[in-house]
Amino acid sequence: MSRANEQVKADVCYNNTNVKLFGLNSGARYGQLTSIHHSIDDIEVMRGFGNIEILRQH
């Protein structure tokens, strides 16, 4: 599991804090950054966490 996901679990989910996380450009190229990270991975990991709601825009 990535360190960023571990921090979300420990700091947001375990403490049930009111935090909004936003993602953009899921799995698409973002200028010079290329497509090295895909949000589908984060969504799948966070589905296993408690106290988190995942919303998406169509």
C-alpha positions as CSV (number, residue, x, y, z in Angstrom):
1,M,0.0,0.0,0.0
2,S,1.3,3.5,-0.8
3,R,2.3,5.9,1.9
4,A,-0.3,8.4,0.8
5,N,-3.1,5.9,1.2
6,E,-1.8,4.9,4.7
7,Q,-2.0,8.5,5.7
8,V,-5.6,8.8,4.6
9,K,-6.5,5.7,6.5
10,A,-4.7,6.9,9.7
11,D,-5.5,10.6,9.7
12,V,-8.9,10.7,8.1
13,C,-10.7,7.4,8.4
14,Y,-9.6,6.2,11.8
15,N,-10.4,9.7,13.3
16,N,-13.6,10.1,11.2
17,T,-12.6,13.6,10.4
18,N,-14.6,15.8,8.0
19,V,-12.1,16.0,5.0
20,K,-12.8,16.2,1.3
21,L,-10.3,14.7,-1.1
22,F,-10.5,15.5,-4.8
23,G,-8.9,13.7,-7.7
24,L,-8.6,14.8,-11.3
25,N,-7.4,13.5,-14.6
26,S,-7.8,9.9,-13.6
27,G,-5.6,7.7,-15.7
28,A,-5.2,10.3,-18.4
29,R,-2.1,12.2,-19.4
30,Y,-1.6,15.5,-17.7
31,G,0.7,17.6,-19.7
32,Q,4.4,16.7,-19.1
33,L,3.5,14.5,-16.2
34,T,2.3,11.6,-18.4
35,S,0.1,8.8,-17.1
36,I,2.1,7.3,-14.3
37,H,-0.7,7.1,-11.7
38,H,-4.3,5.9,-12.1
39,S,-7.1,6.9,-9.7
40,I,-8.7,3.5,-10.0
41,D,-5.9,2.1,-7.8
42,D,-6.7,4.7,-5.1
43,I,-10.5,4.0,-5.3
44,E,-10.0,0.3,-4.9
45,V,-7.7,0.7,-1.9
46,M,-10.0,3.3,-0.2
47,R,-13.1,1.0,-0.7
48,G,-11.5,-1.1,2.0
49,F,-11.2,1.7,4.5
50,G,-14.0,2.6,6.9
51,N,-15.6,6.0,7.4
52,I,-15.0,7.1,3.8
53,E,-17.5,7.9,1.1
54,I,-16.5,7.8,-2.6
55,L,-18.4,10.0,-5.0
56,R,-17.8,10.5,-8.7
57,Q,-19.0,12.9,-11.3
58,H,-20.4,11.5,-14.5
